[in-house]
Amino acid sequence: MNVVEWIFLFYMFVSLYLLFLFLFILASHRTRLFEHTVGKIVPVSIVMPCYNEEEHIGNAIESLLALDYPKDKLELIVVDDRSTDDSAAVVRTFIQKYPGRIRLIVNKRNSGGAAEPTNMGVRAAKYAYIAVADADSFPRPDALRKMIGFLQDDVKVGAVTCAVLAQPPKTFMQRLQAIEYTIIAWNRKLLDCVDAVYVTPGPFALYNKQILKKVGLFDTSNLTQDIEIVWRLRSQGYTARMCLATHVYSATPTHLREWFKQRIRWNVGGLQTLMKYKHLFLRNGMLGSFIVPFFAVSLCLGLFGLVMYFYLTFRHIYLTYLTADYSLYADTALFRLPELMFSPSILNYFGIILFAAGIFFTLLGLQIMKTHPIKGNLFNILFYLLVYLTIYPFIMITATYKYLRGTYTW
């Protein structure tokens, strides 16, 4: 094998290593995946940043007020980031419907992101525990009860997330995302088993207000402030947990263009976070020794594999062309019988193993989560594995270009 093939073999090794690492974690913690601690009922402030969400915000408010939690222990603060639609007007109708339970803060300007309005809500909150919710997401009624205990068990826990699942899909693109969200939630719990949660997604997350203010609240310059805040918490000695025993349903893009724009933002924000904390590589406990390398590899693995695949493919085509060209010029045989026989290399075997292991891992995750039945969805699952995931390297290329040029926006 040449140098390039050795590099490609290393890529496959890393991919298989990460895959089997998750399987080993699962084998060690399979009986604890859905465990949770029933914590004390304490007052909680729910902060909901909002921008142009008049279509969803009413249902989101209803779902938060319907949480299985004492009414006198909750306050809901909606922070409108200078919406151009009737979001604020919709919130005011709910303030009249539920007097004393909702507060509305309207930002003086549009900040262009979720961090600034969230910080405004945190500063205005009355209680020591903060829940941050998206205006297009709907937590399960038991979410708060099952998550609050994680903050109370350990004084070093600064944030808690739950399983973020896709709302019931209506389009083919949403059905693919439903599979993706389920696998991501399961993976995040496996990371929690080794104290490696690196993000508390915006749809519904809990924070210790004192710790949150101590580390400086959310970064208004980062497109994925929910990733950056966890890295900052960890860099200052705190940690984050994940509760798989409950979940929140989040709205997903319905079309490819909307989806692509969202994923660009996620990847740009990931790059921002990675570059901000690159100095902690192999330092600062679990953050530098596992999370930073794991996150970097996760971002770049698909891109690296795509580049290597295209290189080997075009190299093979080019060499075949040269062989044919010289054979015609020399008046010799284009092909001989041994050359037409398929001789699989070690790369072929590793590729087959990697693909089979990926299918097994996906099916196992869907089976364990029991939120997306395999029966009747095999085509969607195969399309997700064979087509949907192959788009990600192109997203990473675009995100990297935008990050380097500094042309990214919310």
N, C-alpha and C positions, 0 to 999 in steps of 0.2 A: 504493500500500500504506500501511496505517496503522502506527503505532509498534509495535504488538504483532507484526505480520507481519514488520517489519524485525528485531525481536528473534528471532523464530523463524527467520528467514533466517540470522542470525548463529549461532544454535545449529547449524543444518545445516552452515554453513561450518566451524565448529570440529570437528564430527564428521567431516566429509570430510577436513579438514586432518590430523587425527590418523590416520585410516585410510590416507591416501596417504603420510604420514610413515613409517609402518611398511613400506609397500610400497617406498619409496625406500631405506630401511635394508636391506631384504631384497635389493634389486637390487645394492646395494654390497657385501654380505657373504654372498651366497648360497653361496659355495664354502667358507666358514669356519664355518658353523653348527655342525657336528659335530666340530670340531677339539678336541683336548685335549692336554695335556702329560703325558708319563709322568714322574712325579716320583720322588724317592728314597723307598725304603721306610723309613719312620720309625715309631716307636711312636705309637699312637693310642689315646686313651681314648674309649670310646663311652658316652655318658650317655643313659639312657632313663628319663624321668619316667613315672610310671604311677599311674592311679587307676581302680579298678574295671574292669580289663582282663583278667580271668581267662579270658575266651573267646578272646582274640587273643594274649596276651603270650607264650605258649609258642611259637607259630609265629614271632612276631617275634624272639624270642631265637635260635631255630634259624636264621633267615635272616641274622642278624648274625654268628653264629658260623661261618656257611658262606661269609662273604665271602672272595673270592680274595685273601687277605692272610696273611702268616705268623702263625701262632697266637701265637708268642712276642712279637709286636709289637702285640698287641691286649689290651685289658682292657675288660670290659663292666660298667658300674655301673648297676644298676637302683635308682631312688629311688621308693619307694612313698609316695604322698601320703596316707597313712592310709586306705587303701581299706576299704570296708565288705564287700567280697566276699573271695574266696580268692586274690586276685592274689599276695600275698606268699607264700602257701603254694605256689603254682605255681612261683614263682621259686626257692624253696628246693629243690624237686625237681630243677630244672635245675642248681642249685649242686652237688648230689650227683652228677648225671649228668656234669657237666663240672667236676671239681674244679680249683680254682685259676684259673678263667677268668671267673668271675662274682662280683661283690660285690653285696650287697643292703643298702640303707640305707632304714630306715623313718622317715618324718617323725613328729615327736611330735604333729603336728596336721594337719588337712586345711587346706591353704592356699587351696583353691578355684581353683587355676590351675596352669599348667605352669611358670611362671617360678621359683618358690621351690624346688621339687624339682630343677629343672635346675641352679640355682645351687649347691645342695648337692652335686650330682654333680660339677660343675666344680671346686669347692673340694677335693673328695676325690680328683680325678683325679691320676694319677702323671705323665702324659705332657704334652708341649708342644703337642700337637694334640688337639682335642676334636671328636668327632662327636656330634651330638644327634639322637636318633631317637625316633619315636613308638612306642608300644606296640601300635599297630594297623597298622603299616606294614612293608613288606618291600622293602629295597633289592636291586637287581640285584647279583649276585656281584662284578661289576667296578666297582661304584660308587666304592669307596674308592680304588682304584688310579687311576681316571680323574679323580678330583676333587682328590687331594692335591697334584698338580703346580701347580694354580692358586695355592695358598697359598705355594708355594716359589719361584715365578717372580718375585714382586714383594713386597717387604717391606711395602708399603702395603695389601696384600690381607688383610683381617681375617676374611673369611667367604666361603664357597663354597656354592652350592646346585646342585641338579640338577633334571631334569625330574620333577615330581610328577604321576604318572598315577593314574587310578582303577583299583582292583582290578577284575577281570572282573565286569561288571554282571550282576545277577540280576533286578532290577526295572526298569520303564520309567524311573523317576526316576534310577536309577543309570546307565542308558544315556545319558540327557541329560547327566549329570555327567561321563561319560567323554568326551563331545565337548568339554565346557567345560574340563576339566582339560588336554586336549591343546592346545586353543587358547591357554590361559593359559601353558603351558610354552613354546610357540613364541613368544608375545609377549614372555615374560621373556627369552628368548635374544636377540631383536631389541633389547631394551633394553640387554642386556649389550654388544651391539656398539657402543653409544654411551655406555658406562660409566654406565648408569642403573638398575642392579639396585637395587630398594628393599626387597626382602624375601628372607629365607632361610627358607623354610617348615619347620615342625617335623618332618615325616616323615623327612627326612634332610638334614643340613647339617653343614658342617665349619667350625671356627673355630681361629684362632691363640689359644691359651690366654693367652699373655702380653698380647696386645692386648685380648682379651675382659675380662680382669681390670683392665686399665688404664682402660678406659672405664666400668667399674662393673657388669659382668654384666647379666643380664636384669632388666627393670623389672617388679617384682611387682605393680604397680598397673595395668598395661596388659593388656587382654584379647588383644592380638595382639603379644606380646613379640617375635615373630620379625620383625615390621615395625619396631618401635621400636628394636631393637638395631642394625639396619642404618643407620637414620637417625642414631643416636648415633655409630656408627662413622664415618659420613661427615662428621658435624659436627665430628669431631676429626681429620680429615685422612686417614682410611682409606677403603677401598672394598670392594666385594663383587663376586664373579664368579658366572657361571652356566655349568654344564657340561651341554650338551644330548646329549652322547655316551652318557650313561647315565641311569638313572631309578630312582625308587622308587615302588612301588605303595602307595597309601594307601586305607584303608577309607572309603567314602562313605555318607551317610545313605540309608536304604532308603525312607523315607516323607517326604511333604511337610512334616509338622509338625517332624520332626527336622531336616530340611534348612533350614527357615525359621529355627529356633532357632540353628543353626550360623552361618548367614549374618548374622543379627542381631549375633552376637558379633563376627564379622569386621568388620562395618561400624562397630560401636561402637568397637572397637579402632583402626580406621583413623581415626575422628574424634578419638579420644584422641591419637593420634600427630600428626595434622595440627595440632591445637590446641597441642600441646606445642612444635612446631617452626615455628609460623606466623611467628615473629619472624625466621626465616631466609629468608623469601620474597624472591627475587631477590638473595640474598646467599649466601656460603659455597659458591662453585663450583657443581658440578653439582647438589648437593642443593637449593639455593635457586633456581637459575636454571631447572631443568627438573623435578626429581623432585617438589618441593612443588607447583608449579603443575599438573603432569601428574596427580598423585595427586588433587588437589582437583577438577580437571575430571572425572577418571574417576569419582569418587564422586558428583558432582552432575549430570553430563551427562544420565543417564537420567531422574533426578528432574525436572530442568528441562524436558526434552522432554515428559514426561508431563503436567506442569502446563500447558505451552503447548498441547499437543494438546487437553486437556480444556477449556481456556479457549476455544480457537477453535471447538471442536465445540459447546459449550453456547451460545456467542455466536451461532453460525449458527442453532441451533435456536430461540433466543430471538427473533432477528430475523425468522425465518420465521414464528414464532407471531404476532409483532406485525403483520407484513404481512398474514397471513391474517385476523387479528382486525379490522384497520382496513378491509380490503377487503370483508369481510362487512358491517361497519357502514355503509360508504359505498355498498354495492351496486355494486361494481366487480368486474372480473375478478380472480380469485385469481392466475392465472398467465397469462403471455403466451408465445407460441411461442419467442421469443428467450431467455426465462428458463429454458426447459426444456432448452436446448442446453448441453452441457458445454464450458466454456471454461477449459482448464487454465491455472493461473498458474505463475509461476516457482517457487513453493513445491512445487507438484505435481511439477515436473521434478526439483528437488533431492531431494525425497523418494524418487522412483523411482531416481535415481542412487545415493543413499545406501543404499537397500535392496539394489540390485544389487551395489554394491561390497562390502557386508557379506557377501552370499552368496559372492561370489568370494573374498574374504579367508578366510572360514571353510573353503571347499572347498580352497583352496590350502594352508592350514595343515594340514588333515587329510591331504592328499596328501603333503606334505613330511615330516610326522612318521611316516606309515605305521604308526600304532598303532591307528587307528580307520577301517577301510575304508569308503569312500563307497558302494560298490556294496552294495545291500541295506539301507542305512541312510538313504536319502534322506528318508523320512518323519520319522525321528528328527531329522535335521538341520534340516528345515523347521520342525518343531515347536519345536526349540531356538531358532531364530531368531525365529519368529513369536509364540510363547507364553512359553517359558521365560525369555527375556531381559526380557520385559515385566513380569515379577514383580519384578525388581530395584528399580525405583523405589519400590514399596510397602515393600520391605525397608528401603530408605534412610529412608523416612518414619518407620517404626517405630523404627529404630535412632537416628535424630536425636531423636525424642521421649524414648526411654529415656536417651540421653546427657544431654539437657538436664535431665531429672528426676533423674539420678544413680541410676536404679533398675536398672542393668545388673549382671549376675553372669556367672560362667563357665558 
